[in-house]
Amino acid sequence: MQRSTARFLKWGLPLCVAALLAGCASGPGPRTASPSQRDGAPSQAPADLATLPDPVPRIEPIRKGGPNKPYAVLGQSYEPIAEDVPWREQGVASWYGTKFHGRRTASGELFSMYGLTAAHRTLPIPSYARVRHVKTGKSVIVRINDRGPFHGGRVIDLSYAAAVKLGMASAGNAQVEVTRLTFDDIRRGVWDTDATPGGEDTAELDRGAAATPERLAAAPAPTPLPPSRAYTPAQRGFYVQLAAMRQREGVDRLQRRVSDELAGLMPMLAVFHEASLYKLKVGPYATRQDAAQAADQAREALQLNPMVVERR
């Protein structure tokens, strides 16, 4: 197994390193694996990121404990919100990309810089929020699935794709307004209108009122729905397709197995939703030959029957 892993690193790492060195964004410090690594944009981003449709918010039960339990970073303690309460704040948004692509978020999901997600220090995980660029008025809906940023003055860390949609990727940061979508907002479809989510309760919080236990008890009970999970729009290039399944759960299990046995592939591993299938792929590789050699090693190490596919 060690020899197989070494072979994968031989073909996978050069592209991973190139992506990591592609540029620099304002990513969160504590997620930094090494001071020498710099976050940034992909060398060849999909051309349609700015027109990606916003995720459709769903009522997902707020997890007790796990990513919503109190934690400490850099000597500062944080207590995440574990209730369905309105929330609005203004501050600086930053974004993170290549350096963390494929790594696990606080929710346990894998971060995709091409998904419309975000990191927040205290909002419930999972949770949905509307992020509005104060200067331009542009907005994007994101799913909160990670913790951060932990730089002073920043209130939210967006995925690279969300930053592109908001028109702030090149600047690195922007002044934004973050509004959490409550379960009632989602039921009423408020996010799809020009109305302000949260109604009177949100206005009270803007003026500094606290969310009292009485107000929390009066909130309607959430209707549990299967959690939504992000997938990745494909870049151009050659990919090693490890599996194609109708059920996302099967792909997730295989993804965990690959991440456990071949950790060097994590930055190049992603799930794609194409037609009615969920596909687990590694890439992109610059040439078909590179992808074919990686496929041979995957066949040996994982006892799979991978195939090389091209995205033009």
N, C-alpha and C positions, 0 to 999 in steps of 0.2 A: 504493500500500500504506500509506503514512503517513496518508492521509486515512481509509482504512478503520480503521486502528488508532485514530485519534482518535475516530471514531464509536463504536467499541466502548468506549473509555474513558469516553465520555459516558454510556453506559448502564450500564456495569459498575462503575465506580469508586464511585458513591454508595453502593451496597449494601456494597461491600467496606470502605469507610471506616467505615460504620455498624457493621459486624461487628467491626472492629478496636477500636472505641471502646466495645464493649458491656460490658467489665469488665476485671478484672486477675487473672491467675493467676501462679504462681511459675514462670515459664518461664526457660530458660537464657539467660544474657547474650550469649554470642557469636553466637547466632542472631538477635539483635536487628538489624533493618535500620536503624532510626533511633531515637534516644533518645526522640523524641516519641511513638512508637507504643507502645501498651500491649497486652499479650496479654490474652486473656479467653475467656469462654464465649460461644457463639453466642446471638443474641437470641431465637431460637426453636429449641431443640434438639429432636430427635426424642424422642417420649415413651417409647420402648421401649429407650433406651440401657442402663438398669440391668438389663435382661433379655436383652441380646445374648448369644448363645452364645459361649463361648470358642473361639478358633481351634483347630483340630485340629493339633497339632504334627506336622511332617514332617521327615524326615532330608534336610536340604539341605546340599550340600557347602559347607564353609567356604572362602570366597574367599581366595586368596593375594594379598597386596598390596591395592590399592584401598582400601576402607574399613578394612582390617585392617593397614595399614602404620603404622609409628610416625608420630606427628604432635605438634604443639605448639600450645597455645592459651593466650593471656594469660601467656606466659612459662613455662608448665608443659608438660613433655613427657610423653607417654603412649605406651605400647606395648601395643596391643590383643593379646588372646589369639587365636592363629590355629590352635588345636588343639581337639579334642573332649575337654575336661576338665571335671570337676565344679566348681561354684563356688557359694558361699553367702556372703551378707553382710547385715548389718543397717545401717540408716541412714534418712535422711529421703528420701521420695519427693516430687517436685513434678510439675506437669503443664503442658502447653502446648497452645494451641488456635487461636483465630481468626487470630492474627498469622502463623502458619506454615502454615495450611491451604492445600494446593495447592503448597507449595514443595518442592523436592527435598531428600530426606534424604541422609545420607552414603552410603547404599546405591545412590542414583540413583533410587529410587522416589519418588513424590510423597507427601508427608505428608497423611493424612486424620485430622482430629481425631475422626472417628467410627469409625475403625478401631481395633482393639485392638493397638496397637504401643507401642514405648517406645524411648528413647534411653539408652545406657549408654556410659561412657567407654572401657571395655576389653573387654567381652564380644564374642565373635565375631559378625560380621555375615555372613549371617543367623544367628539363634539364637533359641531359645525359652526363656522363663523363667516361673516361677510367682512372683507377687508377693503376699505375704500381709500384710494390715493387722494389725500386732501387737496393737493394742488390741481390735479387733472380731473378728479371726479370719477375716474375709472374704478371699477370694483371687481372683485373675484370672490367666489365662494371656495373655502378650503375646509378640509377635514383635519382637525387637530389630532395628531397621533404621536406626538413627541414632546419632550421637555426642552426648554431653552427659550430665547437666548439668555446668556448670563453675563453679557456685557452691559454696563450701566447705560441707561437711557433707551435701550431697545425693548420693545414690548412684544414682538413676534418675529419668528424666523420662518420665512416662506421657502417653499421648494423653488428650484430654479424656474420651473414652468410657470408657477404662480407669479413669480417676479416678472417674467416676460409678459404675461397677460396684463399685469398692472403697469407695465411700462417703466419699471425701475431696475431692470437687470443690469443695464450698463452703468447706472449711477451707483449701484451697490446698496443703497438704502434710500428710504423716502419717509416722509411724515404721513402716517396713516391713521385711520379710525377703525378700530376692531369692534365688531358687534356680534356677540354670540347669538345663535339662533336657538331659541327655546323650543321645547317639544310643541308648545302651542303655536309658535311661529311656523314650525314645519307642518303641523296639521292643516293650518290655514293657508299654506303656500305663500307666506309673506315675503320670503326671500326673492320671489320672482316678480315683485312689484317695486314701485318707488317708495312704498310705505316704510317707515322705520320699524324694524323688528323690535319686539319687546314691549311695545305699548307703554302704558302708564308706569309699569314696574321699572322698565329701563330708564324712563325719565327720572324716577326717584333715585335710582342708583347714580345717575349722572350728577345729581345734586348732592350726593354723598350719603344717602340713606342706606342703612344696612339691611341685608336680607334676614329678617327675623325668623325664628322657628315657626311662628304663626303663619307667615306668608309661605314658607316652604311647605307646611302641612296642607295648605289650601291648594297647592299645585296639583293638577290632574295626574293620575298615575300613568306612566308611560306604557305604550303598547309594544312589547318586545317584537323586534323584527330581526331577521338574520343580518349580521353586520356586513356592510359593504366594504370591499377591498380594492385597492388601487391596482391598475395594471399599467404597463409601460408602452407608450407609442414607440415604434421601432425606428432606429436610425438606419441610414443606408449602410450596406456592407453584408458580410457573410456571417451567418449564425449557425451554431450547433444546436439543433432542436433535440432536447432530451426526451420530451414527452408531450403528448397532446391528449387532453382528457375533457370529458363533458362536465365533470364535477371539479370545482375549484379545490375541494378538500384533498383530493388525491394529488394534485399538483403541489399543494402546500406541504404535504407529507414528504414528497420527493425533494422539494426545495430544502427542507430541514435536513434531510439525509445528505444531500450534496454539501450543504454548508458545514455539516459536522465532519464529513470525511474528506472534503476538498476545500478547506477554508480559503485557499488562494483564489478560488473562482468567484468569491462573493461579489467583488466589484463589477463583474461582468454577467451576473446571473439575474434574470428578471422574468416576470410572468407577463404574457401577452394575451389579450382577449381578442380573438379573431373568429368571426362568424359565431358559431355556437360552441367553440372549443377554447379551453384555457391551455396555453402552451408555455412550457418552461424552456428557455433558450439561454445560451451562453454567447456573448459577443458584444459588439460586432468585431469581426476580424477583417484585416485589410485585404486579404487574398483568400481565394477558395482553398488553396493549398494549406494555409495556416489553419483554417477551419477544419479541413479534412484530417489533419494530423491531430488536432484537439479531439475530434470525434472518435478517432481510433483509440485514444487514451481513455476517453469516457467509456467506450465499449468495454475495455479491459478492466477499468477500476470499478465501474458501477454495474456491470453485467446488464447493460441496456443496449438498445439498437438505435443509436442516434442517427440523425441525418443532417446534411448541410443544406441550408436554404439561403437564398439571396434576397435582400431587400433593396430594391432599386430606388 
